[in-house]
Amino acid sequence: MRKNIPFASFENMHAEIRRELDAAYRTVMDRSYFIQGKACEQFEREFAGYCGTDYCIGVGNGLDALMLILRAMEIGEGDEVIVPSNTYIATALAVSYVGAKPVFVEPELATFNINPDLIEEKITGKTKAIIAVHLQGRPADMDSINAVARKYGLRVIEDAAQAHGARYKGKKVGSLGDAAGFSFYPGKNLGALGDGGCVTTNDRVIADKVRALGNYGSDYKYHHIYKGCNSRLDEMQAAFLSVKLKQLDKWNQERRRIAGRYLSEIHNPLIALPCRSDSSFEHIYHVFVIRCRERDSLEKYLKERGIGTLKHYPIPMHLQGAYADLNIRKGDLPIAEEISETVLSIPMYYGMSDEDISYVIEVINRYGD
Ligand SMILES: *Cc1c(COP(=O)(O)O)cnc(C)c1O
C-alpha cells in the first residue's frame, strides 16, 4: 500500500488546541493592543519559569535573539566567536551581523554537536565567546564547553532554537550558559504562527540591554541609550505561544516516543541511526536524522514510497557563497562535510500515527534489498 507521509505536519497539533488559539486571537483583538502589552509580559514570565531562568525577553526571531545577546555582551568588530561547523547558518550569521568573525569548530559525528575537545585549539587573543548549539534537540556537552570558557574567560551563549524543553543533567536548555537564544519559527518544537524568538538569561545586565536594544535602544519611552533596532515579540504571537507552551512537554514526549521506535526498530546495515546519549542528555528530537552513504538514492527511494524527508543541512556553512570571504576550502572541515553529504531527516511530528511510524520503519528496513 502506498502512503503519503509528510516530513512534518501541524494538523493534529493545531486541531487539538484550535479553540484556545482562536480565543487567544480574540483576547488580543479585543484589547486592541498589539506590541509590548500583557500577552508578551505573560509569555515571558511563563517561559522564564519553564526554562528556570530569571529573565526572558521576547524578540522578533531566533537570529535576532543571538545577535542581540552578542551586542549586549559588546562583541563586535575585531572579535572572534566560536561556532560549530555543523549548524543552521543563522548561528554564524548572528556573529557576522555584529561585525565579529565566526570561527568554526568541528562536531562529533555521533552527536552532530560541537566537539568540546577541539575548541581550545581555535581560541586566540580575539576570541570572546562560544556559541553552543543544541542541534536537532540534543543538548550540547555543556559542562565541557563551560569548562573551556571558564579557563579562557569567554562568554557562553546557547543557541537553543531547536531544543525548547530539552534538558541537560536535569536542567532545561536556556539556563546553561550566560544567555540563550530561542526561535519560535512555526516548525520549531515550540512555534508561533509566524516569526518570533526570545532570549533567556539569569544576568540582569544582559536582560536589560537585550530588551532596550530590541526596542530602538530605548530604556523608557522616547529615551534612547543605544543605537538599537526593532526586534520585539508581538502580542498575537505571544498569546499563541502561551497556549502552545502548555502542550510542549506532551509534544516533546511524543517525539521521544517516535524516536524510541525508530531507534529500536530500524535495522539496516546501510543506515546509521543517531546515537543514544546517556540520561544526562534529554534529546527532544526537533528532527530525527539518519545517515547513509548513498543518501540521495535513499531520499529518492523514500520519496517514491510517499515518505517526505529533508536534509539538515545539504551545504555546510563554510562552503556557502555567503562565507566565501573566510577562504575555508572543501576538505578543511571534513566532518561537517561528511554530515552534509550523508544526512537525511525522516518524518517526525506530533500526531503521527503508529501505522505511519511502522510504515516508515518497514520501508527503511527494506532499502537496499
Ligand atoms: C531556526 C534556527 C535559528 C534562527 O531562528 P529564526 O527564528 O528562523 O531566525 C537559529 N539557530 C538555529 C540552530 C535554528 O535552527
The ligand as an SDF file (V2000), in Angstrom:
LIG
                    3D

 15 15  0  0  0  0  0  0  0  0999 V2000
   15.8560   28.2650   13.3180 C   0  0  0  0  0  0  0  0  0  0  0  0
   17.2160   28.4720   13.8460 C   0  0  0  0  0  0  0  0  0  0  0  0
   17.7280   29.7500   14.0960 C   0  0  0  0  0  0  0  0  0  0  0  0
   17.0720   31.0030   13.6560 C   0  0  0  0  0  0  0  0  0  0  0  0
   15.7850   31.2040   14.0830 O   0  0  0  0  0  0  0  0  0  0  0  0
   14.7980   32.1550   13.2390 P   0  0  0  0  0  0  0  0  0  0  0  0
   13.6690   32.3740   14.1540 O   0  0  0  0  0  0  0  0  0  0  0  0
   14.4370   31.4450   11.9890 O   0  0  0  0  0  0  0  0  0  0  0  0
   15.5500   33.4330   12.9680 O   0  0  0  0  0  0  0  0  0  0  0  0
   18.9760   29.8480   14.7140 C   0  0  0  0  0  0  0  0  0  0  0  0
   19.6850   28.7490   15.0290 N   0  0  0  0  0  0  0  0  0  0  0  0
   19.2420   27.5130   14.7800 C   0  0  0  0  0  0  0  0  0  0  0  0
   20.0750   26.3370   15.1820 C   0  0  0  0  0  0  0  0  0  0  0  0
   17.9960   27.3270   14.1710 C   0  0  0  0  0  0  0  0  0  0  0  0
   17.5670   26.0800   13.9050 O   0  0  0  0  0  0  0  0  0  0  0  0
  1  2  1  0
  2  3  1  0
  2 14  2  0
  3  4  1  0
  3 10  2  0
  4  5  1  0
  5  6  1  0
  6  7  2  0
  6  8  1  0
  6  9  1  0
 10 11  1  0
 11 12  2  0
 12 13  1  0
 12 14  1  0
 14 15  1  0
M  END
$$$$
